[in-house]
């Protein structure tokens, strides 16, 4: 693990945030608001409920629901008690869910009953008839299905029912379990998109806290900022730049279920996004009419033209307020976290044509896929990354792990890029996507 940064566990971040910013607003969702102290209480209540159900250290718990406060409660609660979070893509349907549920060895699933026309509980019943009430050879580990719903279902455990059961767990018992979690323990499994086959589960420990803190440093995130998060929390971007960054830096998070341009414009008009109002957008899609003084972090600017258009839409003002109009770009993936990020003072080339430069503790190379040798500046090749954040491997997939992660710790991303001519590769490189 090393001793160059403070070792922490993700599940104790809400407690730490409540001590530092207890009365400050932490979360806004559909007109309701929670302080850091209230969010911490919600996490502890969920953690006690999971303890009462018998969730043990190392148990995998799948989380399948759209963005909502219970997602945050469950996320931190699972990791607080030493269990392993398995966020599930809400765009998955029965086949993918059936695969992830079995491949992850999940002992429990927490899901939202439905979102709009999508019936998640109905799909879950199709995937696992009996919902853990009787043994299923396809899911031998599955014991509990917990549903966030306004009504009771005889074949599941209701979220409120779980919380009520958790009242029988003492504060001391919860603290004892939480303090026993080691920062090097497995904390969560990010399943890849599965675009070339079934998803693969990248296993990570608690060191993502450091990766998120370094991102926050480069972005200049403070308690005076607000994170407008409409990207899904199951995805690495929403997970890091929304849930974790808010808890680590004390920034208020405005959470929405999905991206809705009209809803965002209403939020801006109500100034729900900020008090001053410098809203951070996690960019995904086009909301050109939602003009506001904004700092934009670009996740999906696949074309430089799109990033350039957003930079023009939110120009930097210069002076003390220059941060309010800054577009930043980075490179990352489920297996490596965020490896590179531009700076608040980056040139247009660094944050439009390129993806910044490596974060502390991260190294980046661009190699010839055929020879493995480093490519000259500006010559495209495969992007390799090495850092403390690189996954320890794909869950129960040693052959895939061996293909992606070499003996020297370099992760072969499969993505193509080149080193920008204004920098050298390594610990201070700028990588340009192709």
Secondary structure, 3 states (H helix, E strand, C coil): CCCCCCCCCHHHHHHHHHHHHCCCEEEEECCEEEEHHHHHHHHHHHHHHHHHCCCCCCCEEEEECCCCHHHHHHHHHHHHCCCEEEECCCCCCHHHHHHHHHHCCEEEEEEECEECCEEHHHHHHHHCCCCCCCCCHHHCCCCEEEEECCCCCCCCEEHHHHHHHHCCCCHHHHHHHHHCCCCCCCCEEEECCCCCCCCCEEEECCCHHHHHHHHHHHHCCCCCCEEEECCCCCCHHHHHHHHHHHHHHCCEEEECCCCCHHHHHHHHHHCCCCCCCCEEEEECCCCCCCCCCEEEEECCCCCHHHHHHHHHHCCCCCHHHHHHHCEEEEEEECCCEEEEECCCCCCHHHHHHCCCEECCCEEEEEECCCCCCECCCCCCEEEEEEECCCCCEECCCHHHHHHHECCCCCEEEEEEEEECCCCCCECCCEEEEC
